[in-house]
Amino acid sequence: MCRYNLRMEDGLWTVVDATTQRPAELNNVQMARMTWREACDMVDILNNLDRISSLSECYEASAKAIA
């Protein structure tokens, strides 16, 4: 399941964080009022960053268990 998704608001697109149901933020900037293409690209980027973060935590826990 992906953490970030899209929502249309006033004809523009907002990236929504599924955990909070609020607009996603990157470096304290809300990912809102974007074109469809911008919003789709940002959803892909944020979901990939979230996957990388989750996997790195998993690998870290595995490494600690082995050590």
N, CA, C and O atoms as a Tripos MOL2 file, in Angstrom:
@<TRIPOS>MOLECULE
protein
  268   267    67     0     0
PROTEIN
NO_CHARGES

@<TRIPOS>ATOM
      1 N           0.8540   -1.1880    0.0000 N.3       1 MET1
      2 CA          0.0000    0.0000    0.0000 C.3       1 MET1
      3 C           0.8930    1.2420    0.0000 C.2       1 MET1
      4 O           1.9180    1.2890    0.6800 O.2       1 MET1
      5 N           0.4910    2.2210   -0.7590 N.am      2 CYS2
      6 CA          1.2700    3.4540   -0.8700 C.3       2 CYS2
      7 C           0.8270    4.4710    0.1820 C.2       2 CYS2
      8 O          -0.3560    4.6090    0.4930 O.2       2 CYS2
      9 N           1.8060    5.1610    0.7050 N.am      3 ARG3
     10 CA          1.5180    6.1520    1.7380 C.3       3 ARG3
     11 C           0.9320    7.4300    1.1560 C.2       3 ARG3
     12 O           0.0990    8.0700    1.7990 O.2       3 ARG3
     13 N           1.3500    7.8180   -0.0490 N.am      4 TYR4
     14 CA          0.9350    9.0900   -0.6410 C.3       4 TYR4
     15 C           0.0070    8.8630   -1.8170 C.2       4 TYR4
     16 O           0.1780    7.9360   -2.6080 O.2       4 TYR4
     17 N          -0.9810    9.7380   -1.9080 N.am      5 ASN5
     18 CA         -1.9810    9.6550   -2.9630 C.3       5 ASN5
     19 C          -2.3680   11.0540   -3.3980 C.2       5 ASN5
     20 O          -1.8490   12.0400   -2.8750 O.2       5 ASN5
     21 N          -3.2800   11.1400   -4.3550 N.am      6 LEU6
     22 CA         -3.7010   12.4440   -4.8930 C.3       6 LEU6
     23 C          -5.1370   12.7660   -4.5280 C.2       6 LEU6
     24 O          -5.9700   11.8780   -4.3460 O.2       6 LEU6
     25 N          -5.4040   14.0620   -4.4260 N.am      7 ARG7
     26 CA         -6.7630   14.5600   -4.2120 C.3       7 ARG7
     27 C          -6.9130   15.8460   -5.0200 C.2       7 ARG7
     28 O          -6.0440   16.7170   -4.9810 O.2       7 ARG7
     29 N          -8.0190   15.9570   -5.7520 N.am      8 MET8
     30 CA         -8.2760   17.1730   -6.5230 C.3       8 MET8
     31 C          -8.9710   18.1920   -5.6330 C.2       8 MET8
     32 O          -9.9350   17.8770   -4.9360 O.2       8 MET8
     33 N          -8.4630   19.4180   -5.6710 N.am      9 GLU9
     34 CA         -9.0400   20.5190   -4.8940 C.3       9 GLU9
     35 C          -9.0610   21.7590   -5.7780 C.2       9 GLU9
     36 O          -8.0080   22.2570   -6.1780 O.2       9 GLU9
     37 N         -10.2350   22.2500   -6.0770 N.am     10 ASP10
     38 CA        -10.3990   23.4770   -6.8670 C.3      10 ASP10
     39 C          -9.6960   23.3990   -8.2270 C.2      10 ASP10
     40 O          -9.1110   24.3770   -8.6920 O.2      10 ASP10
     41 N          -9.7620   22.2260   -8.8530 N.am     11 GLY11
     42 CA         -9.1900   22.0610  -10.1840 C.3      11 GLY11
     43 C          -7.6890   21.8080  -10.2160 C.2      11 GLY11
     44 O          -7.1210   21.6050  -11.2890 O.2      11 GLY11
     45 N          -7.0360   21.8190   -9.0480 N.am     12 LEU12
     46 CA         -5.6070   21.5070   -8.9630 C.3      12 LEU12
     47 C          -5.4390   20.2990   -8.0420 C.2      12 LEU12
     48 O          -6.3930   19.8550   -7.4030 O.2      12 LEU12
     49 N          -4.2340   19.7810   -7.9850 N.am     13 TRP13
     50 CA         -3.9980   18.5300   -7.2800 C.3      13 TRP13
     51 C          -3.1320   18.7130   -6.0380 C.2      13 TRP13
     52 O          -2.2020   19.5200   -6.0100 O.2      13 TRP13
     53 N          -3.4750   17.9270   -5.0050 N.am     14 THR14
     54 CA         -2.7390   17.9240   -3.7490 C.3      14 THR14
     55 C          -2.2710   16.5050   -3.4810 C.2      14 THR14
     56 O          -3.0170   15.5460   -3.6780 O.2      14 THR14
     57 N          -1.0270   16.3790   -3.0270 N.am     15 VAL15
     58 CA         -0.5120   15.0840   -2.5850 C.3      15 VAL15
     59 C          -0.9170   14.9310   -1.1240 C.2      15 VAL15
     60 O          -0.6430   15.8020   -0.2990 O.2      15 VAL15
     61 N          -1.5680   13.8220   -0.8160 N.am     16 VAL16
     62 CA         -2.0980   13.5910    0.5230 C.3      16 VAL16
     63 C          -1.3460   12.4430    1.1860 C.2      16 VAL16
     64 O          -1.1170   11.3970    0.5790 O.2      16 VAL16
     65 N          -0.9690   12.6570    2.4360 N.am     17 ASP17
     66 CA         -0.3340   11.6320    3.2560 C.3      17 ASP17
     67 C          -1.4460   10.7660    3.8510 C.2      17 ASP17
     68 O          -2.2730   11.2590    4.6180 O.2      17 ASP17
     69 N          -1.4700    9.4940    3.5040 N.am     18 ALA18
     70 CA         -2.5460    8.6030    3.9510 C.3      18 ALA18
     71 C          -2.5550    8.4220    5.4670 C.2      18 ALA18
     72 O          -3.5980    8.1040    6.0380 O.2      18 ALA18
     73 N          -1.4210    8.6160    6.1250 N.am     19 THR19
     74 CA         -1.3870    8.4340    7.5790 C.3      19 THR19
     75 C          -2.0610    9.5830    8.3180 C.2      19 THR19
     76 O          -2.5420    9.3970    9.4360 O.2      19 THR19
     77 N          -2.1040   10.7610    7.7160 N.am     20 THR20
     78 CA         -2.6970   11.9270    8.3850 C.3      20 THR20
     79 C          -3.9210   12.4820    7.6550 C.2      20 THR20
     80 O          -4.6990   13.2450    8.2280 O.2      20 THR20
     81 N          -4.0860   12.0960    6.3920 N.am     21 GLN21
     82 CA         -5.1320   12.6400    5.5220 C.3      21 GLN21
     83 C          -4.9820   14.1510    5.3150 C.2      21 GLN21
     84 O          -5.9520   14.8480    5.0200 O.2      21 GLN21
     85 N          -3.7610   14.6380    5.4740 N.am     22 ARG22
     86 CA         -3.4500   16.0530    5.2700 C.3      22 ARG22
     87 C          -2.4900   16.1700    4.0980 C.2      22 ARG22
     88 O          -1.8640   15.1850    3.7080 O.2      22 ARG22
     89 N          -2.3680   17.3670    3.5340 N.am     23 PRO23
     90 CA         -1.3940   17.5310    2.4500 C.3      23 PRO23
     91 C           0.0080   17.1280    2.9010 C.2      23 PRO23
     92 O           0.4480   17.4660    4.0000 O.2      23 PRO23
     93 N           0.6910   16.4040    2.0300 N.am     24 ALA24
     94 CA          2.0650   15.9980    2.3250 C.3      24 ALA24
     95 C           2.9610   17.2310    2.3240 C.2      24 ALA24
     96 O           2.6630   18.2330    1.6760 O.2      24 ALA24
     97 N           4.0570   17.1380    3.0600 N.am     25 GLU25
     98 CA          5.0380   18.2230    3.1120 C.3      25 GLU25
     99 C           6.4130   17.6750    2.7950 C.2      25 GLU25
    100 O           6.7560   16.5570    3.1770 O.2      25 GLU25
    101 N           7.1890   18.4690    2.0960 N.am     26 LEU26
    102 CA          8.5760   18.1630    1.8130 C.3      26 LEU26
    103 C           9.3720   19.4170    2.1140 C.2      26 LEU26
    104 O           9.1660   20.4600    1.4940 O.2      26 LEU26
    105 N          10.2880   19.3090    3.0750 N.am     27 ASN27
    106 CA         11.0640   20.4800    3.5220 C.3      27 ASN27
    107 C          10.1490   21.6320    3.9400 C.2      27 ASN27
    108 O          10.3900   22.7910    3.6010 O.2      27 ASN27
    109 N           9.0910   21.2860    4.6850 N.am     28 ASN28
    110 CA          8.1140   22.2590    5.2110 C.3      28 ASN28
    111 C           7.3130   22.9830    4.1370 C.2      28 ASN28
    112 O           6.7620   24.0530    4.3940 O.2      28 ASN28
    113 N           7.2420   22.4100    2.9350 N.am     29 VAL29
    114 CA          6.4350   22.9760    1.8500 C.3      29 VAL29
    115 C           5.3120   21.9890    1.5450 C.2      29 VAL29
    116 O           5.5610   20.8240    1.2370 O.2      29 VAL29
    117 N           4.0640   22.4750    1.6340 N.am     30 GLN30
    118 CA          2.9290   21.6150    1.3200 C.3      30 GLN30
    119 C           2.9160   21.2980   -0.1680 C.2      30 GLN30
    120 O           3.1270   22.1690   -1.0130 O.2      30 GLN30
    121 N           2.6640   20.0320   -0.4640 N.am     31 MET31
    122 CA          2.5780   19.5770   -1.8490 C.3      31 MET31
    123 C           1.1330   19.7440   -2.3160 C.2      31 MET31
    124 O           0.3720   18.7810   -2.3940 O.2      31 MET31
    125 N           0.7780   20.9910   -2.6260 N.am     32 ALA32
    126 CA         -0.6040   21.3190   -2.9570 C.3      32 ALA32
    127 C          -0.6430   22.2860   -4.1460 C.2      32 ALA32
    128 O           0.3410   22.9540   -4.4640 O.2      32 ALA32
    129 N          -1.8150   22.3350   -4.7870 N.am     33 ARG33
    130 CA         -2.0770   23.2630   -5.8970 C.3      33 ARG33
    131 C          -1.1110   23.0360   -7.0560 C.2      33 ARG33
    132 O          -0.5210   23.9740   -7.5920 O.2      33 ARG33
    133 N          -0.9670   21.7600   -7.4280 N.am     34 MET34
    134 CA         -0.0720   21.3810   -8.5190 C.3      34 MET34
    135 C          -0.8700   20.9180   -9.7300 C.2      34 MET34
    136 O          -2.0470   20.5710   -9.6330 O.2      34 MET34
    137 N          -0.1910   20.9240  -10.8740 N.am     35 THR35
    138 CA         -0.7950   20.3260  -12.0570 C.3      35 THR35
    139 C          -0.8120   18.8130  -11.8740 C.2      35 THR35
    140 O          -0.1340   18.2780  -10.9970 O.2      35 THR35
    141 N          -1.5870   18.1340  -12.7030 N.am     36 TRP36
    142 CA         -1.6810   16.6770  -12.6430 C.3      36 TRP36
    143 C          -0.2920   16.0440  -12.7730 C.2      36 TRP36
    144 O           0.0650   15.1710  -11.9820 O.2      36 TRP36
    145 N           0.4860   16.4760  -13.7570 N.am     37 ARG37
    146 CA          1.8100   15.8920  -14.0030 C.3      37 ARG37
    147 C           2.7520   16.1140  -12.8160 C.2      37 ARG37
    148 O           3.4480   15.1910  -12.3930 O.2      37 ARG37
    149 N           2.7710   17.3350  -12.2840 N.am     38 GLU38
    150 CA          3.6180   17.6310  -11.1190 C.3      38 GLU38
    151 C           3.2280   16.7560   -9.9250 C.2      38 GLU38
    152 O           4.0820   16.1880   -9.2450 O.2      38 GLU38
    153 N           1.9270   16.6640   -9.6920 N.am     39 ALA39
    154 CA          1.4400   15.8960   -8.5450 C.3      39 ALA39
    155 C           1.7560   14.4090   -8.7030 C.2      39 ALA39
    156 O           2.1480   13.7570   -7.7360 O.2      39 ALA39
    157 N           1.5920   13.8710   -9.9030 N.am     40 CYS40
    158 CA          1.9180   12.4590  -10.1400 C.3      40 CYS40
    159 C           3.3990   12.2020   -9.9050 C.2      40 CYS40
    160 O           3.7720   11.2120   -9.2760 O.2      40 CYS40
    161 N           4.2380   13.0910  -10.4090 N.am     41 ASP41
    162 CA          5.6800   12.9470  -10.1930 C.3      41 ASP41
    163 C           6.0140   13.0060   -8.7090 C.2      41 ASP41
    164 O           6.8300   12.2220   -8.2230 O.2      41 ASP41
    165 N           5.3940   13.9220   -7.9940 N.am     42 MET42
    166 CA          5.6840   14.0680   -6.5630 C.3      42 MET42
    167 C           5.1980   12.8500   -5.7760 C.2      42 MET42
    168 O           5.8720   12.4180   -4.8410 O.2      42 MET42
    169 N           4.0570   12.2970   -6.1330 N.am     43 VAL43
    170 CA          3.5680   11.0740   -5.4790 C.3      43 VAL43
    171 C           4.5790    9.9500   -5.6810 C.2      43 VAL43
    172 O           4.9000    9.2270   -4.7380 O.2      43 VAL43
    173 N           5.0810    9.8020   -6.9000 N.am     44 ASP44
    174 CA          6.0820    8.7640   -7.1700 C.3      44 ASP44
    175 C           7.3350    8.9830   -6.3230 C.2      44 ASP44
    176 O           7.8430    8.0420   -5.7130 O.2      44 ASP44
    177 N           7.8300   10.2060   -6.2840 N.am     45 ILE45
    178 CA          9.0370   10.5200   -5.5160 C.3      45 ILE45
    179 C           8.8320   10.2360   -4.0310 C.2      45 ILE45
    180 O           9.6510    9.5600   -3.4090 O.2      45 ILE45
    181 N           7.7400   10.7510   -3.4590 N.am     46 LEU46
    182 CA          7.4960   10.5710   -2.0280 C.3      46 LEU46
    183 C           7.2760    9.1070   -1.6580 C.2      46 LEU46
    184 O           7.7710    8.6480   -0.6280 O.2      46 LEU46
    185 N           6.5380    8.3700   -2.4900 N.am     47 ASN47
    186 CA          6.3360    6.9490   -2.2010 C.3      47 ASN47
    187 C           7.6490    6.1740   -2.2980 C.2      47 ASN47
    188 O           7.8810    5.2560   -1.5110 O.2      47 ASN47
    189 N           8.5040    6.5260   -3.2440 N.am     48 ASN48
    190 CA          9.8040    5.8640   -3.3390 C.3      48 ASN48
    191 C          10.6760    6.1950   -2.1360 C.2      48 ASN48
    192 O          11.3460    5.3090   -1.6050 O.2      48 ASN48
    193 N          10.6830    7.4430   -1.6970 N.am     49 LEU49
    194 CA         11.4430    7.8200   -0.5040 C.3      49 LEU49
    195 C          10.9280    7.0740    0.7250 C.2      49 LEU49
    196 O          11.7100    6.6330    1.5680 O.2      49 LEU49
    197 N           9.6160    6.9390    0.8180 N.am     50 ASP50
    198 CA          9.0270    6.2170    1.9520 C.3      50 ASP50
    199 C           9.4390    4.7510    1.9280 C.2      50 ASP50
    200 O           9.7550    4.1870    2.9760 O.2      50 ASP50
    201 N           9.4410    4.1160    0.7420 N.am     51 ARG51
    202 CA          9.8750    2.7230    0.6230 C.3      51 ARG51
    203 C          11.3450    2.5710    1.0170 C.2      51 ARG51
    204 O          11.7080    1.6400    1.7370 O.2      51 ARG51
    205 N          12.1800    3.4820    0.5450 N.am     52 ILE52
    206 CA         13.6060    3.4350    0.8830 C.3      52 ILE52
    207 C          13.7930    3.5550    2.3950 C.2      52 ILE52
    208 O          14.5860    2.8210    2.9850 O.2      52 ILE52
    209 N          13.0700    4.4720    3.0140 N.am     53 SER53
    210 CA         13.1680    4.6580    4.4620 C.3      53 SER53
    211 C          12.7410    3.3980    5.2050 C.2      53 SER53
    212 O          13.4090    2.9780    6.1510 O.2      53 SER53
    213 N          11.6440    2.8010    4.7860 N.am     54 SER54
    214 CA         11.1580    1.5860    5.4350 C.3      54 SER54
    215 C          12.1460    0.4400    5.2780 C.2      54 SER54
    216 O          12.4130   -0.2890    6.2340 O.2      54 SER54
    217 N          12.6880    0.2800    4.0780 N.am     55 LEU55
    218 CA         13.6450   -0.7940    3.8380 C.3      55 LEU55
    219 C          14.9300   -0.5880    4.6180 C.2      55 LEU55
    220 O          15.5050   -1.5460    5.1340 O.2      55 LEU55
    221 N          15.3840    0.6530    4.7080 N.am     56 SER56
    222 CA         16.6250    0.8990    5.4470 C.3      56 SER56
    223 C          16.4350    0.5860    6.9330 C.2      56 SER56
    224 O          17.3540    0.0830    7.5780 O.2      56 SER56
    225 N          15.2610    0.8750    7.4770 N.am     57 GLU57
    226 CA         14.9820    0.5310    8.8730 C.3      57 GLU57
    227 C          14.9670   -0.9820    9.0540 C.2      57 GLU57
    228 O          15.4500   -1.5010   10.0600 O.2      57 GLU57
    229 N          14.4130   -1.6770    8.0770 N.am     58 CYS58
    230 CA         14.3570   -3.1380    8.1300 C.3      58 CYS58
    231 C          15.7680   -3.7270    8.0620 C.2      58 CYS58
    232 O          16.1050   -4.6260    8.8330 O.2      58 CYS58
    233 N          16.5830   -3.2260    7.1500 N.am     59 TYR59
    234 CA         17.9680   -3.7020    7.0250 C.3      59 TYR59
    235 C          18.7710   -3.3880    8.2870 C.2      59 TYR59
    236 O          19.5880   -4.1970    8.7270 O.2      59 TYR59
    237 N          18.5370   -2.2290    8.8570 N.am     60 GLU60
    238 CA         19.2450   -1.8580   10.0800 C.3      60 GLU60
    239 C          18.9000   -2.8230   11.2150 C.2      60 GLU60
    240 O          19.7790   -3.2740   11.9480 O.2      60 GLU60
    241 N          17.6160   -3.1300   11.3480 N.am     61 ALA61
    242 CA         17.1900   -4.0650   12.3950 C.3      61 ALA61
    243 C          17.7930   -5.4430   12.1560 C.2      61 ALA61
    244 O          18.2070   -6.1030   13.1090 O.2      61 ALA61
    245 N          17.8520   -5.8880   10.9090 N.am     62 SER62
    246 CA         18.4440   -7.1970   10.5790 C.3      62 SER62
    247 C          19.9250   -7.2220   10.9170 C.2      62 SER62
    248 O          20.4290   -8.2010   11.4670 O.2      62 SER62
    249 N          20.6220   -6.1340   10.5840 N.am     63 ALA63
    250 CA         22.0610   -6.0550   10.8670 C.3      63 ALA63
    251 C          22.3260   -6.0920   12.3630 C.2      63 ALA63
    252 O          23.2800   -6.7270   12.8130 O.2      63 ALA63
    253 N          21.4840   -5.4130   13.1330 N.am     64 LYS64
    254 CA         21.6660   -5.4190   14.5940 C.3      64 LYS64
    255 C          21.4070   -6.8030   15.1750 C.2      64 LYS64
    256 O          22.0660   -7.2170   16.1290 O.2      64 LYS64
    257 N          20.4470   -7.5130   14.6000 N.am     65 ALA65
    258 CA         20.1240   -8.8510   15.0890 C.3      65 ALA65
    259 C          21.2600   -9.8260   14.8190 C.2      65 ALA65
    260 O          21.5140  -10.7350   15.6090 O.2      65 ALA65
    261 N          21.9370   -9.6270   13.7000 N.am     66 ILE66
    262 CA         23.0400  -10.5160   13.3260 C.3      66 ILE66
    263 C          24.2860  -10.2130   14.1570 C.2      66 ILE66
    264 O          25.0420  -11.1190   14.5070 O.2      66 ILE66
    265 N          24.4930   -8.9390   14.4690 N.am     67 ALA67
    266 CA         25.7220   -8.5240   15.1680 C.3      67 ALA67
    267 C          25.7770   -8.9630   16.6060 C.2      67 ALA67
    268 O          26.7520   -8.6790   17.3010 O.2      67 ALA67
@<TRIPOS>BOND
     1     1     2 1
     2     2     3 1
     3     3     4 2
     4     3     5 am
     5     5     6 1
     6     6     7 1
     7     7     8 2
     8     7     9 am
     9     9    10 1
    10    10    11 1
    11    11    12 2
    12    11    13 am
    13    13    14 1
    14    14    15 1
    15    15    16 2
    16    15    17 am
    17    17    18 1
    18    18    19 1
    19    19    20 2
    20    19    21 am
    21    21    22 1
    22    22    23 1
    23    23    24 2
    24    23    25 am
    25    25    26 1
    26    26    27 1
    27    27    28 2
    28    27    29 am
    29    29    30 1
    30    30    31 1
    31    31    32 2
    32    31    33 am
    33    33    34 1
    34    34    35 1
    35    35    36 2
    36    35    37 am
    37    37    38 1
    38    38    39 1
    39    39    40 2
    40    39    41 am
    41    41    42 1
    42    42    43 1
    43    43    44 2
    44    43    45 am
    45    45    46 1
    46    46    47 1
    47    47    48 2
    48    47    49 am
    49    49    50 1
    50    50    51 1
    51    51    52 2
    52    51    53 am
    53    53    54 1
    54    54    55 1
    55    55    56 2
    56    55    57 am
    57    57    58 1
    58    58    59 1
    59    59    60 2
    60    59    61 am
    61    61    62 1
    62    62    63 1
    63    63    64 2
    64    63    65 am
    65    65    66 1
    66    66    67 1
    67    67    68 2
    68    67    69 am
    69    69    70 1
    70    70    71 1
    71    71    72 2
    72    71    73 am
    73    73    74 1
    74    74    75 1
    75    75    76 2
    76    75    77 am
    77    77    78 1
    78    78    79 1
    79    79    80 2
    80    79    81 am
    81    81    82 1
    82    82    83 1
    83    83    84 2
    84    83    85 am
    85    85    86 1
    86    86    87 1
    87    87    88 2
    88    87    89 am
    89    89    90 1
    90    90    91 1
    91    91    92 2
    92    91    93 am
    93    93    94 1
    94    94    95 1
    95    95    96 2
    96    95    97 am
    97    97    98 1
    98    98    99 1
    99    99   100 2
   100    99   101 am
   101   101   102 1
   102   102   103 1
   103   103   104 2
   104   103   105 am
   105   105   106 1
   106   106   107 1
   107   107   108 2
   108   107   109 am
   109   109   110 1
   110   110   111 1
   111   111   112 2
   112   111   113 am
   113   113   114 1
   114   114   115 1
   115   115   116 2
   116   115   117 am
   117   117   118 1
   118   118   119 1
   119   119   120 2
   120   119   121 am
   121   121   122 1
   122   122   123 1
   123   123   124 2
   124   123   125 am
   125   125   126 1
   126   126   127 1
   127   127   128 2
   128   127   129 am
   129   129   130 1
   130   130   131 1
   131   131   132 2
   132   131   133 am
   133   133   134 1
   134   134   135 1
   135   135   136 2
   136   135   137 am
   137   137   138 1
   138   138   139 1
   139   139   140 2
   140   139   141 am
   141   141   142 1
   142   142   143 1
   143   143   144 2
   144   143   145 am
   145   145   146 1
   146   146   147 1
   147   147   148 2
   148   147   149 am
   149   149   150 1
   150   150   151 1
   151   151   152 2
   152   151   153 am
   153   153   154 1
   154   154   155 1
   155   155   156 2
   156   155   157 am
   157   157   158 1
   158   158   159 1
   159   159   160 2
   160   159   161 am
   161   161   162 1
   162   162   163 1
   163   163   164 2
   164   163   165 am
   165   165   166 1
   166   166   167 1
   167   167   168 2
   168   167   169 am
   169   169   170 1
   170   170   171 1
   171   171   172 2
   172   171   173 am
   173   173   174 1
   174   174   175 1
   175   175   176 2
   176   175   177 am
   177   177   178 1
   178   178   179 1
   179   179   180 2
   180   179   181 am
   181   181   182 1
   182   182   183 1
   183   183   184 2
   184   183   185 am
   185   185   186 1
   186   186   187 1
   187   187   188 2
   188   187   189 am
   189   189   190 1
   190   190   191 1
   191   191   192 2
   192   191   193 am
   193   193   194 1
   194   194   195 1
   195   195   196 2
   196   195   197 am
   197   197   198 1
   198   198   199 1
   199   199   200 2
   200   199   201 am
   201   201   202 1
   202   202   203 1
   203   203   204 2
   204   203   205 am
   205   205   206 1
   206   206   207 1
   207   207   208 2
   208   207   209 am
   209   209   210 1
   210   210   211 1
   211   211   212 2
   212   211   213 am
   213   213   214 1
   214   214   215 1
   215   215   216 2
   216   215   217 am
   217   217   218 1
   218   218   219 1
   219   219   220 2
   220   219   221 am
   221   221   222 1
   222   222   223 1
   223   223   224 2
   224   223   225 am
   225   225   226 1
   226   226   227 1
   227   227   228 2
   228   227   229 am
   229   229   230 1
   230   230   231 1
   231   231   232 2
   232   231   233 am
   233   233   234 1
   234   234   235 1
   235   235   236 2
   236   235   237 am
   237   237   238 1
   238   238   239 1
   239   239   240 2
   240   239   241 am
   241   241   242 1
   242   242   243 1
   243   243   244 2
   244   243   245 am
   245   245   246 1
   246   246   247 1
   247   247   248 2
   248   247   249 am
   249   249   250 1
   250   250   251 1
   251   251   252 2
   252   251   253 am
   253   253   254 1
   254   254   255 1
   255   255   256 2
   256   255   257 am
   257   257   258 1
   258   258   259 1
   259   259   260 2
   260   259   261 am
   261   261   262 1
   262   262   263 1
   263   263   264 2
   264   263   265 am
   265   265   266 1
   266   266   267 1
   267   267   268 2
@<TRIPOS>SUBSTRUCTURE
     1 MET1         2 RESIDUE 1 A MET
     2 CYS2         6 RESIDUE 1 A CYS
     3 ARG3        10 RESIDUE 1 A ARG
     4 TYR4        14 RESIDUE 1 A TYR
     5 ASN5        18 RESIDUE 1 A ASN
     6 LEU6        22 RESIDUE 1 A LEU
     7 ARG7        26 RESIDUE 1 A ARG
     8 MET8        30 RESIDUE 1 A MET
     9 GLU9        34 RESIDUE 1 A GLU
    10 ASP10       38 RESIDUE 1 A ASP
    11 GLY11       42 RESIDUE 1 A GLY
    12 LEU12       46 RESIDUE 1 A LEU
    13 TRP13       50 RESIDUE 1 A TRP
    14 THR14       54 RESIDUE 1 A THR
    15 VAL15       58 RESIDUE 1 A VAL
    16 VAL16       62 RESIDUE 1 A VAL
    17 ASP17       66 RESIDUE 1 A ASP
    18 ALA18       70 RESIDUE 1 A ALA
    19 THR19       74 RESIDUE 1 A THR
    20 THR20       78 RESIDUE 1 A THR
    21 GLN21       82 RESIDUE 1 A GLN
    22 ARG22       86 RESIDUE 1 A ARG
    23 PRO23       90 RESIDUE 1 A PRO
    24 ALA24       94 RESIDUE 1 A ALA
    25 GLU25       98 RESIDUE 1 A GLU
    26 LEU26      102 RESIDUE 1 A LEU
    27 ASN27      106 RESIDUE 1 A ASN
    28 ASN28      110 RESIDUE 1 A ASN
    29 VAL29      114 RESIDUE 1 A VAL
    30 GLN30      118 RESIDUE 1 A GLN
    31 MET31      122 RESIDUE 1 A MET
    32 ALA32      126 RESIDUE 1 A ALA
    33 ARG33      130 RESIDUE 1 A ARG
    34 MET34      134 RESIDUE 1 A MET
    35 THR35      138 RESIDUE 1 A THR
    36 TRP36      142 RESIDUE 1 A TRP
    37 ARG37      146 RESIDUE 1 A ARG
    38 GLU38      150 RESIDUE 1 A GLU
    39 ALA39      154 RESIDUE 1 A ALA
    40 CYS40      158 RESIDUE 1 A CYS
    41 ASP41      162 RESIDUE 1 A ASP
    42 MET42      166 RESIDUE 1 A MET
    43 VAL43      170 RESIDUE 1 A VAL
    44 ASP44      174 RESIDUE 1 A ASP
    45 ILE45      178 RESIDUE 1 A ILE
    46 LEU46      182 RESIDUE 1 A LEU
    47 ASN47      186 RESIDUE 1 A ASN
    48 ASN48      190 RESIDUE 1 A ASN
    49 LEU49      194 RESIDUE 1 A LEU
    50 ASP50      198 RESIDUE 1 A ASP
    51 ARG51      202 RESIDUE 1 A ARG
    52 ILE52      206 RESIDUE 1 A ILE
    53 SER53      210 RESIDUE 1 A SER
    54 SER54      214 RESIDUE 1 A SER
    55 LEU55      218 RESIDUE 1 A LEU
    56 SER56      222 RESIDUE 1 A SER
    57 GLU57      226 RESIDUE 1 A GLU
    58 CYS58      230 RESIDUE 1 A CYS
    59 TYR59      234 RESIDUE 1 A TYR
    60 GLU60      238 RESIDUE 1 A GLU
    61 ALA61      242 RESIDUE 1 A ALA
    62 SER62      246 RESIDUE 1 A SER
    63 ALA63      250 RESIDUE 1 A ALA
    64 LYS64      254 RESIDUE 1 A LYS
    65 ALA65      258 RESIDUE 1 A ALA
    66 ILE66      262 RESIDUE 1 A ILE
    67 ALA67      266 RESIDUE 1 A ALA
